[in-house]
Amino acid sequence: TIVVAAAGNRGLGGGPVGFPAAWPEVLAVGYVEFVEGRIRMSVDSAAGPEIDVLAPGSHVLSTFPERIYAY
């Protein structure tokens, strides 16, 4: 079994990786954003050596209530 957890969204300036993502047995996911034509790690994403992978975290098309899609 693989356990995957979001590293956390600590607000401006990031911050330490939260639990359960900080546990060594867990695959910790931070997030990236698209800024000025480039992909970069988000300043809001928790950061640290526990991060294993990065995934899109902004401008992601998703489902919302009332059967609509939005970013």
Chimera marker file (.cmm) of the C-alpha trace (Angstrom):
<marker_set name="trace">
<marker id="1" x="0.000" y="0.000" z="0.000" r="1" g="1" b="0" radius="0.5"/>
<marker id="2" x="1.238" y="3.460" z="-0.885" r="1" g="1" b="0" radius="0.5"/>
<marker id="3" x="0.075" y="6.375" z="1.219" r="1" g="1" b="0" radius="0.5"/>
<marker id="4" x="0.059" y="9.754" z="-0.556" r="1" g="1" b="0" radius="0.5"/>
<marker id="5" x="-0.599" y="13.026" z="1.267" r="1" g="1" b="0" radius="0.5"/>
<marker id="6" x="-0.555" y="16.726" z="0.470" r="1" g="1" b="0" radius="0.5"/>
<marker id="7" x="2.463" y="18.462" z="1.977" r="1" g="1" b="0" radius="0.5"/>
<marker id="8" x="0.250" y="21.316" z="3.099" r="1" g="1" b="0" radius="0.5"/>
<marker id="9" x="-0.748" y="24.819" z="2.178" r="1" g="1" b="0" radius="0.5"/>
<marker id="10" x="0.814" y="27.037" z="4.798" r="1" g="1" b="0" radius="0.5"/>
<marker id="11" x="-0.031" y="30.370" z="3.199" r="1" g="1" b="0" radius="0.5"/>
<marker id="12" x="2.406" y="32.972" z="1.973" r="1" g="1" b="0" radius="0.5"/>
<marker id="13" x="5.935" y="31.792" z="2.622" r="1" g="1" b="0" radius="0.5"/>
<marker id="14" x="5.199" y="28.074" z="2.658" r="1" g="1" b="0" radius="0.5"/>
<marker id="15" x="6.288" y="26.422" z="5.856" r="1" g="1" b="0" radius="0.5"/>
<marker id="16" x="7.181" y="22.971" z="7.064" r="1" g="1" b="0" radius="0.5"/>
<marker id="17" x="5.590" y="19.867" z="5.601" r="1" g="1" b="0" radius="0.5"/>
<marker id="18" x="2.547" y="18.850" z="7.622" r="1" g="1" b="0" radius="0.5"/>
<marker id="19" x="1.571" y="15.417" z="8.875" r="1" g="1" b="0" radius="0.5"/>
<marker id="20" x="0.899" y="12.792" z="7.660" r="1" g="1" b="0" radius="0.5"/>
<marker id="21" x="3.007" y="13.894" z="4.651" r="1" g="1" b="0" radius="0.5"/>
<marker id="22" x="6.040" y="14.529" z="6.885" r="1" g="1" b="0" radius="0.5"/>
<marker id="23" x="6.277" y="10.881" z="7.906" r="1" g="1" b="0" radius="0.5"/>
<marker id="24" x="9.072" y="9.130" z="5.971" r="1" g="1" b="0" radius="0.5"/>
<marker id="25" x="6.747" y="6.286" z="4.924" r="1" g="1" b="0" radius="0.5"/>
<marker id="26" x="4.337" y="8.672" z="3.161" r="1" g="1" b="0" radius="0.5"/>
<marker id="27" x="4.709" y="10.034" z="-0.383" r="1" g="1" b="0" radius="0.5"/>
<marker id="28" x="4.575" y="13.819" z="0.187" r="1" g="1" b="0" radius="0.5"/>
<marker id="29" x="3.169" y="16.006" z="-2.609" r="1" g="1" b="0" radius="0.5"/>
<marker id="30" x="3.934" y="19.728" z="-2.898" r="1" g="1" b="0" radius="0.5"/>
<marker id="31" x="2.421" y="21.911" z="-5.591" r="1" g="1" b="0" radius="0.5"/>
<marker id="32" x="3.527" y="24.072" z="-8.484" r="1" g="1" b="0" radius="0.5"/>
<marker id="33" x="1.906" y="27.022" z="-10.216" r="1" g="1" b="0" radius="0.5"/>
<marker id="34" x="2.182" y="28.698" z="-13.603" r="1" g="1" b="0" radius="0.5"/>
<marker id="35" x="3.570" y="32.240" z="-13.227" r="1" g="1" b="0" radius="0.5"/>
<marker id="36" x="4.779" y="34.578" z="-15.982" r="1" g="1" b="0" radius="0.5"/>
<marker id="37" x="5.014" y="31.757" z="-18.484" r="1" g="1" b="0" radius="0.5"/>
<marker id="38" x="6.973" y="29.457" z="-16.187" r="1" g="1" b="0" radius="0.5"/>
<marker id="39" x="6.196" y="26.599" z="-13.859" r="1" g="1" b="0" radius="0.5"/>
<marker id="40" x="7.533" y="27.068" z="-10.330" r="1" g="1" b="0" radius="0.5"/>
<marker id="41" x="6.938" y="25.698" z="-6.875" r="1" g="1" b="0" radius="0.5"/>
<marker id="42" x="4.170" y="27.712" z="-5.264" r="1" g="1" b="0" radius="0.5"/>
<marker id="43" x="5.133" y="30.091" z="-2.473" r="1" g="1" b="0" radius="0.5"/>
<marker id="44" x="2.057" y="28.794" z="-0.624" r="1" g="1" b="0" radius="0.5"/>
<marker id="45" x="3.113" y="25.141" z="-0.766" r="1" g="1" b="0" radius="0.5"/>
<marker id="46" x="4.794" y="23.652" z="2.254" r="1" g="1" b="0" radius="0.5"/>
<marker id="47" x="8.424" y="22.890" z="1.468" r="1" g="1" b="0" radius="0.5"/>
<marker id="48" x="11.181" y="20.739" z="2.846" r="1" g="1" b="0" radius="0.5"/>
<marker id="49" x="13.244" y="17.620" z="2.315" r="1" g="1" b="0" radius="0.5"/>
<marker id="50" x="10.145" y="15.462" z="2.881" r="1" g="1" b="0" radius="0.5"/>
<marker id="51" x="8.649" y="16.513" z="-0.493" r="1" g="1" b="0" radius="0.5"/>
<marker id="52" x="8.794" y="13.587" z="-2.922" r="1" g="1" b="0" radius="0.5"/>
<marker id="53" x="6.857" y="14.904" z="-5.916" r="1" g="1" b="0" radius="0.5"/>
<marker id="54" x="5.199" y="18.096" z="-7.162" r="1" g="1" b="0" radius="0.5"/>
<marker id="55" x="1.796" y="18.390" z="-8.815" r="1" g="1" b="0" radius="0.5"/>
<marker id="56" x="-0.221" y="21.225" z="-10.395" r="1" g="1" b="0" radius="0.5"/>
<marker id="57" x="-1.882" y="23.282" z="-7.681" r="1" g="1" b="0" radius="0.5"/>
<marker id="58" x="-3.329" y="26.319" z="-9.414" r="1" g="1" b="0" radius="0.5"/>
<marker id="59" x="-5.394" y="26.860" z="-12.542" r="1" g="1" b="0" radius="0.5"/>
<marker id="60" x="-6.608" y="23.252" z="-12.348" r="1" g="1" b="0" radius="0.5"/>
<marker id="61" x="-9.931" y="22.596" z="-14.065" r="1" g="1" b="0" radius="0.5"/>
<marker id="62" x="-12.175" y="20.866" z="-11.541" r="1" g="1" b="0" radius="0.5"/>
<marker id="63" x="-15.801" y="20.094" z="-10.783" r="1" g="1" b="0" radius="0.5"/>
<marker id="64" x="-17.899" y="22.403" z="-8.596" r="1" g="1" b="0" radius="0.5"/>
<marker id="65" x="-21.430" y="22.199" z="-7.212" r="1" g="1" b="0" radius="0.5"/>
<marker id="66" x="-24.311" y="22.736" z="-9.605" r="1" g="1" b="0" radius="0.5"/>
<marker id="67" x="-22.630" y="20.563" z="-12.276" r="1" g="1" b="0" radius="0.5"/>
<marker id="68" x="-20.172" y="23.193" z="-13.481" r="1" g="1" b="0" radius="0.5"/>
<marker id="69" x="-16.449" y="23.204" z="-14.149" r="1" g="1" b="0" radius="0.5"/>
<marker id="70" x="-14.144" y="25.986" z="-12.983" r="1" g="1" b="0" radius="0.5"/>
<marker id="71" x="-10.500" y="26.754" z="-12.333" r="1" g="1" b="0" radius="0.5"/>
<link id1="1" id2="2" r="1" g="1" b="0" radius="0.2"/>
<link id1="2" id2="3" r="1" g="1" b="0" radius="0.2"/>
<link id1="3" id2="4" r="1" g="1" b="0" radius="0.2"/>
<link id1="4" id2="5" r="1" g="1" b="0" radius="0.2"/>
<link id1="5" id2="6" r="1" g="1" b="0" radius="0.2"/>
<link id1="6" id2="7" r="1" g="1" b="0" radius="0.2"/>
<link id1="7" id2="8" r="1" g="1" b="0" radius="0.2"/>
<link id1="8" id2="9" r="1" g="1" b="0" radius="0.2"/>
<link id1="9" id2="10" r="1" g="1" b="0" radius="0.2"/>
<link id1="10" id2="11" r="1" g="1" b="0" radius="0.2"/>
<link id1="11" id2="12" r="1" g="1" b="0" radius="0.2"/>
<link id1="12" id2="13" r="1" g="1" b="0" radius="0.2"/>
<link id1="13" id2="14" r="1" g="1" b="0" radius="0.2"/>
<link id1="14" id2="15" r="1" g="1" b="0" radius="0.2"/>
<link id1="15" id2="16" r="1" g="1" b="0" radius="0.2"/>
<link id1="16" id2="17" r="1" g="1" b="0" radius="0.2"/>
<link id1="17" id2="18" r="1" g="1" b="0" radius="0.2"/>
<link id1="18" id2="19" r="1" g="1" b="0" radius="0.2"/>
<link id1="19" id2="20" r="1" g="1" b="0" radius="0.2"/>
<link id1="20" id2="21" r="1" g="1" b="0" radius="0.2"/>
<link id1="21" id2="22" r="1" g="1" b="0" radius="0.2"/>
<link id1="22" id2="23" r="1" g="1" b="0" radius="0.2"/>
<link id1="23" id2="24" r="1" g="1" b="0" radius="0.2"/>
<link id1="24" id2="25" r="1" g="1" b="0" radius="0.2"/>
<link id1="25" id2="26" r="1" g="1" b="0" radius="0.2"/>
<link id1="26" id2="27" r="1" g="1" b="0" radius="0.2"/>
<link id1="27" id2="28" r="1" g="1" b="0" radius="0.2"/>
<link id1="28" id2="29" r="1" g="1" b="0" radius="0.2"/>
<link id1="29" id2="30" r="1" g="1" b="0" radius="0.2"/>
<link id1="30" id2="31" r="1" g="1" b="0" radius="0.2"/>
<link id1="31" id2="32" r="1" g="1" b="0" radius="0.2"/>
<link id1="32" id2="33" r="1" g="1" b="0" radius="0.2"/>
<link id1="33" id2="34" r="1" g="1" b="0" radius="0.2"/>
<link id1="34" id2="35" r="1" g="1" b="0" radius="0.2"/>
<link id1="35" id2="36" r="1" g="1" b="0" radius="0.2"/>
<link id1="36" id2="37" r="1" g="1" b="0" radius="0.2"/>
<link id1="37" id2="38" r="1" g="1" b="0" radius="0.2"/>
<link id1="38" id2="39" r="1" g="1" b="0" radius="0.2"/>
<link id1="39" id2="40" r="1" g="1" b="0" radius="0.2"/>
<link id1="40" id2="41" r="1" g="1" b="0" radius="0.2"/>
<link id1="41" id2="42" r="1" g="1" b="0" radius="0.2"/>
<link id1="42" id2="43" r="1" g="1" b="0" radius="0.2"/>
<link id1="43" id2="44" r="1" g="1" b="0" radius="0.2"/>
<link id1="44" id2="45" r="1" g="1" b="0" radius="0.2"/>
<link id1="45" id2="46" r="1" g="1" b="0" radius="0.2"/>
<link id1="46" id2="47" r="1" g="1" b="0" radius="0.2"/>
<link id1="47" id2="48" r="1" g="1" b="0" radius="0.2"/>
<link id1="48" id2="49" r="1" g="1" b="0" radius="0.2"/>
<link id1="49" id2="50" r="1" g="1" b="0" radius="0.2"/>
<link id1="50" id2="51" r="1" g="1" b="0" radius="0.2"/>
<link id1="51" id2="52" r="1" g="1" b="0" radius="0.2"/>
<link id1="52" id2="53" r="1" g="1" b="0" radius="0.2"/>
<link id1="53" id2="54" r="1" g="1" b="0" radius="0.2"/>
<link id1="54" id2="55" r="1" g="1" b="0" radius="0.2"/>
<link id1="55" id2="56" r="1" g="1" b="0" radius="0.2"/>
<link id1="56" id2="57" r="1" g="1" b="0" radius="0.2"/>
<link id1="57" id2="58" r="1" g="1" b="0" radius="0.2"/>
<link id1="58" id2="59" r="1" g="1" b="0" radius="0.2"/>
<link id1="59" id2="60" r="1" g="1" b="0" radius="0.2"/>
<link id1="60" id2="61" r="1" g="1" b="0" radius="0.2"/>
<link id1="61" id2="62" r="1" g="1" b="0" radius="0.2"/>
<link id1="62" id2="63" r="1" g="1" b="0" radius="0.2"/>
<link id1="63" id2="64" r="1" g="1" b="0" radius="0.2"/>
<link id1="64" id2="65" r="1" g="1" b="0" radius="0.2"/>
<link id1="65" id2="66" r="1" g="1" b="0" radius="0.2"/>
<link id1="66" id2="67" r="1" g="1" b="0" radius="0.2"/>
<link id1="67" id2="68" r="1" g="1" b="0" radius="0.2"/>
<link id1="68" id2="69" r="1" g="1" b="0" radius="0.2"/>
<link id1="69" id2="70" r="1" g="1" b="0" radius="0.2"/>
<link id1="70" id2="71" r="1" g="1" b="0" radius="0.2"/>
</marker_set>
